[in-house]
Amino acid sequence: MIFAARVLLATLASFGLAAGAGAAARDEPSAGTVNLRIEGVGEPIVVVGDLDLEKDRVRDAVRDIAMRGRSFDEPLMRYQDPLCITVLGFGEVLGERVAERIRMQARVVGAEVAEPGCKPNATVAMVGRPAVLIERMRQERPKLLSAESLHRIRATLSAGYPAVSWASTQRRDQFGRSIASGNPLSGLEFPGPLNELLITRDNRFASRIKVPFTIARAGAVVIFDAYKLDNVHLDQLADYAVMRILGNPRPRPSLGADQPDTILNLFRMDPLEASPGLTLMDVAYLRGLYALRPNEPATRLESSTIAAYRDLAALGCEETNTCEADRDPG
């Protein structure tokens, strides 16, 4: 829910994250130093990728990035309200650069961005001891993290991964409006003849064209371990957060040679060899997601991403004067 998301962001701030990267480092002075790369921060965003991918390869790439958990009966989760980002633990200057990079990329992929002074509904934080923070949150705000989210976060931390993320959601009607409690679509059904009748009707005459509800992302959190960011560039970190905040990627567990180039590989390889930011495939995926109507079935993601990739590839080859007829993946 939106209320829970706002409480979560306030909780993160109350745990001392707003004091900057130096404060995060002081939590554990013997652990090491923060080694983020910042040269060239603020330069124009460059999207890298293969312009020659055929339609089938784009479809396979989408499935590699976000295949698991999608069905015809549910829409995809995404922001329906304007994105309002807050960044904690980086200090004022670097924090604002991360926030502005995220806002810029959000606009590029078609997400709406809130005006200054908005109430945050997404946060990126860098801390010295993420496991300690999560445990404090569990103890002091036990209702903020579901059992499923807590299990996944702990598994990620136990594996030594440098970043953890999670999101809160809100089910709305097909027009993005809040659903009153008791409505069968809200997920908060109360027993009674009317609800039984409505549920039976929905099950018998469910639309095969559109889903009668939407899933709004009410809040998202990405937390980075400050001492596991060696050689990571600030722009790489911001773009990784973009994918986790705006989308719902679930990449394949193993990193194979045939996988698409994606910023999600940042912590699965040497950061110096990883993509410098969002790749062509990443942008196409997010554009495809935000080009869909909020209540379209999740299985439409492939076709929407292919269309977005086609447009990006056409734009890219026009800029480099390398367009060819067989380069259109659609």
N, C-alpha and C positions, 0 to 999 in steps of 0.2 A: 504494500500500500504506500501511497505518497507520504503519509504521516510517518510511517516507519522509516522510509528512506531519509527524510529530513532529520529524524532523531538520530539515525546512524551517522550522518554527516556531522551533526553537532557532537556526537560522542567521539568521533575521530579527532575533532578539534580539541575537545576537552582533555584528551590524553596527551596534549603537548606537542602535537604535530605541526602546529602553525608557527613554531619558533624557528623553523628552517633546518637545513641539512646539518648545520653545526650542532644543533640540539639533538638531532637524531644520533649523530656520532658520539655525543657525550654519554648516551645511554650505555654504551659498551666500548669504552676507550681502548681496550686492548684488542679489539676485534680487527682493527685495520683502518684504512682510510677509504673515502669515497673517491673512485677513480672514473668518473664520467668524463667523456670527451665533449667539449663544447666549441671547438673551432668550427667556424663557418655557420654557427647558429643564426638563424634569421635569413639565410639565403633563400632564393626562390625554390619552391618545392619541385623536385624532379621525380617523375613517375617512370620507373624502369619496368621492362617486360618485353615479351616476344610478341611482335605485331602479327606474326604469321600463324598463330594458333588457329586450327580449324574448329568448327562448331563442336564436334564430338570431344575434342581435347578441352575446350572451355567447359563443356558440361561435366567432364570427368574431374576437372579442376575444382568446380563448385562442390561436387560430391566429396572430394578429398578434404576441402576446407570445412564444409558445413553439412555433411550428409546425415549424421546420426540425429535421431530425435525428430525428424520431420515427417508429417503425414498429410493426407488430403483433408482430414477432418479438423485441422486446427490451422490458424494463421501463424505467421512468424512474429516473434516478439521484437518490438522496436520502439524507439521513442516516438510518441505522438505529440507530446508537449515539447516546446522549444528546449534545446539542450542548454543547461546552465552549469558550467564546469568550475570546480574549485580545485586548486592544487596546493598540497601541504607538504612541508618537509624539505623543500628545495631552496628556501630563501626567497625573498621578494622578487629579485630580478629574474633568476632562472625559473622560478615558479610561474611568473607571468609569461615567459617565453613558451613554456610547455602549454599553458592554458591557451595562448593565442594560436599556437600550432594546431591544437586540437580543434579550436573553433574554425580555423581556416579549412582544415580537412573536412570537417562536418559540412561546411557550405559546399565544398567541392563535390561531395557525394550526394547532396540533396537533402540533408537533414536541416531542420530549422534551428536556428541559434537564438537564444534569448538576448534581450537587451541588457546593458550594464545595470547592476543593482538588483538582478534577479535572485530568486531563492535557489540555491544549488540543488540539482538533482543528479549530479555525478561528481565523483571525486577521484583524484589521483594523489597517492601519498608515497613518500619514501621514508622508511624507518630503519633503524639499526637492528631491531629484533622483531620481525613480523609475528613470530610464534607467541611472543610475550604479549603483544598487542591483542592478538586474536583471543588469547586466554583471558585477558582482562575484560575484553568485550563480552565473552561468554559468561563470565562471572557477574559482571555488573549490569549487563543488558541481555539477559538470556533469551529474550523474545526477538532479538534483532536478527539472529541467524537461525535458519531452520536446521534440523538435524542432518538433512541431506547436504546442505551447503557446508556445514561444519565438518562433516566427514570428508567431503571433497577437498576442502581447504587444508585440513590436517594432512591428508595424503599427499597433496602437492608440496607442502612444507617439509614433510618427512623425506620426500624424494630430493630435497635440496634445490628445488626450482626457485629462481630469483623473483618470481611474480605470482601473486594470487589475485583472483578476481571473482566477483559474484554480483548478482543483481536482484532487485525486488521488482515484482510485476503487479499489474492491476488489470483485471478483466473488465472490458467495457463493451458497449454495444457496437454494432457495425459502423456507426457514425463517430465512434470515439467518445461517446458520452458515458458517464459513470452509470453503473447498473445498481439499482436499489437492492438491498438485501431481501431475499425471498424470491427474487426472480431466478428461474432455473438456470439462466445463463451466468449468474453471478458466482456460482460455486458455493453459495451460502444458502442452500435450499432449506426450507422449513417444512415439516410434514403437514399434509393437508390435501384434500381432494383436488383443489385447483392446481397445485403444483404437480400432483400426480398426472392430471390431465394434460398439462403443458409439456411435461417431460415425455409422456407417451406420444403426444403430437409431434414433438421435435424429433423423436427417434424414428417415427414411422414416415414422416414427410421431410426429412432433412434434405436441405438443398445440396445438389451435386455441383452447383455452379458457384455459390458463395457461402462462406461460413457466417453464421448469424451473430458472431461476436468478434472482438479484437483483443489482443494482448498487448497492453501498453507497458513499456519499461518505465517504471516509476523512479528508479534510482540504480546507479551502478557504482562499484568501487573497484579500483585497481591499486594494489599495494606492492611496492617494489622493495626488495631487500637491498639496503644501501651498500652493503659490503660484497654484493655479488654482481656488480655492474661494471667490472673491469672492461675497458675498451668499448663500452656501449656509448654511442653518441646520444646526446640529448634529444635530437630529432628522431632517432630510432625508437627511443623509449616512448616519446609522445605518440608516434604513429602506432606502436604496439598497443598503447592504451586506447587509441581510436578504434582499433578493431575489436577490442574487448568491451568497450563502452557502447558503441553504436550497433555492433552486430552480435551474433551469438555463434561464433565459430567453434567448431568441434573437429579440429584437424585429426588426421590419422595418427595413431600413437607412434608409429615408426616413420623415420625420415628416409624416404626412398628416392632413388635417382630420378624417378618419373614423376615425382610430386611437383606441383606448381611452385614457382618462386613466390614467396609470401613473407611479410614481415613477422608472421607468427613463428617463423623458424629462427628468430633472433636469438633465443636462448637455447637452441638446439644445435648451434654451430658457433664457430668463432665470429663474434660480432664484427670484426674487421672484414670478414668475407660475406657477411649477411647483407641483405638489401639495405641501402641507406635510408629507406623509408617505405611507405606504402608502395606496393608494386602495381603494375597494370591490372593484374588479376584481383588484387585486394580492392582497388577502386571500383572495378567492374562489379565485384560481389556486393559491395556496400551500395553502389548506385542501383544495382538490380533490386536489392532489398528495399530501398527507400522509394523506388519507382512503383512498386506494387501498391495496390490499395490495401489499407490496413487489415481488411477481412478476407483477402485472397488466400486460397489454400497454400500451405508451405511448399507444396510440390511445384508451384509455379516459379520458384526461385531460379531454376536452371534457365528457362526461356527468357526471363527478365534480365538475368546476368549476361546471357549471350547477346541480347540486344544492346546492353550497355557496353559490352566489350567491342562489339562491332562499331559503335559510335566512337569509342576511344581510339580504336585502331585506325579508323578513317581519319580522325583528327591528327593522330601522330604521324601518319604517312604524308598527310598534306603539309605538315610543318617541315618535314625532312625531304619532301619531293621524291618519295620512294613508293608512291601508291601503285598498286597493280591490281588487276581485276580479280585475281584469285586470292587476294588478301582478305576479302570480306568473309568472316566466319559465319555470317547468316545466310 
